[in-house]
Amino acid sequence: MICNQQQRANPFSRYLKKGIWLLGLPIWIFAIADRSLAALADGYFSGLDVVQILTATFFCFCWLLLKPR
């Protein structure tokens, strides 16, 4: 009985993981674009701006590596 419930829940779990992962992609791309535009708004890059852009890019790259199979 429990095995049947796990088999039925498995496709839902896979779709949920894939959906969350797909939702995260535009969010991270928006974060990188937002930080880039904020850095360019004042006309020059500061050290803090570069660190924020690199951090967002690093997390976006890590998110890509977490793709569910």
C-alpha positions as CSV (number, residue, x, y, z in Angstrom):
1,M,0.0,0.0,0.0
2,I,2.7,2.5,0.9
3,C,4.8,1.5,-2.1
4,N,1.8,2.4,-4.4
5,Q,1.4,5.8,-2.7
6,Q,5.1,6.5,-3.3
7,Q,4.9,5.6,-6.9
8,R,1.9,7.9,-7.4
9,A,3.6,10.7,-5.6
10,N,6.8,10.3,-7.5
11,P,5.6,11.9,-10.8
12,F,4.2,14.9,-8.8
13,S,7.5,15.3,-7.0
14,R,9.5,15.3,-10.3
15,Y,7.2,17.9,-11.8
16,L,7.4,20.0,-8.7
17,K,11.2,19.9,-8.7
18,K,11.4,20.7,-12.4
19,G,8.9,23.5,-12.0
20,I,10.7,25.1,-9.1
21,W,14.0,24.8,-11.0
22,L,12.5,26.4,-14.1
23,L,11.0,29.2,-12.0
24,G,14.4,29.9,-10.6
25,L,16.1,30.5,-13.9
26,P,14.4,33.8,-14.8
27,I,14.7,34.9,-11.2
28,W,18.5,34.5,-11.2
29,I,18.7,36.2,-14.7
30,F,16.6,39.1,-13.4
31,A,18.9,39.3,-10.3
32,I,22.0,39.6,-12.5
33,A,20.3,42.2,-14.8
34,D,19.1,44.2,-11.8
35,R,22.5,44.3,-10.2
36,S,24.1,45.2,-13.5
37,L,21.7,48.1,-14.2
38,A,22.0,49.3,-10.6
39,A,25.8,49.4,-11.0
40,L,25.6,51.3,-14.3
41,A,23.0,53.8,-13.0
42,D,25.6,56.0,-11.4
43,G,28.1,55.7,-14.3
44,Y,30.9,53.7,-12.8
45,F,31.5,50.3,-11.1
46,S,32.5,50.2,-7.5
47,G,34.1,47.2,-5.8
48,L,30.8,46.4,-4.1
49,D,28.9,46.4,-7.4
50,V,31.3,44.0,-8.9
51,V,31.1,41.7,-5.9
52,Q,27.3,41.7,-6.0
53,I,27.2,40.9,-9.7
54,L,29.8,38.1,-9.3
55,T,27.8,36.7,-6.4
56,A,24.6,36.7,-8.3
57,T,26.4,35.1,-11.3
58,F,27.9,32.4,-9.1
59,F,24.5,31.5,-7.6
60,C,23.0,31.4,-11.0
61,F,25.7,29.0,-12.2
62,C,25.1,26.9,-9.1
63,W,21.4,26.9,-9.8
64,L,22.1,25.5,-13.3
65,L,24.1,22.7,-11.8
66,L,21.2,21.7,-9.5
67,K,19.0,20.8,-12.5
68,P,16.8,17.9,-11.5
69,R,17.1,14.7,-13.6
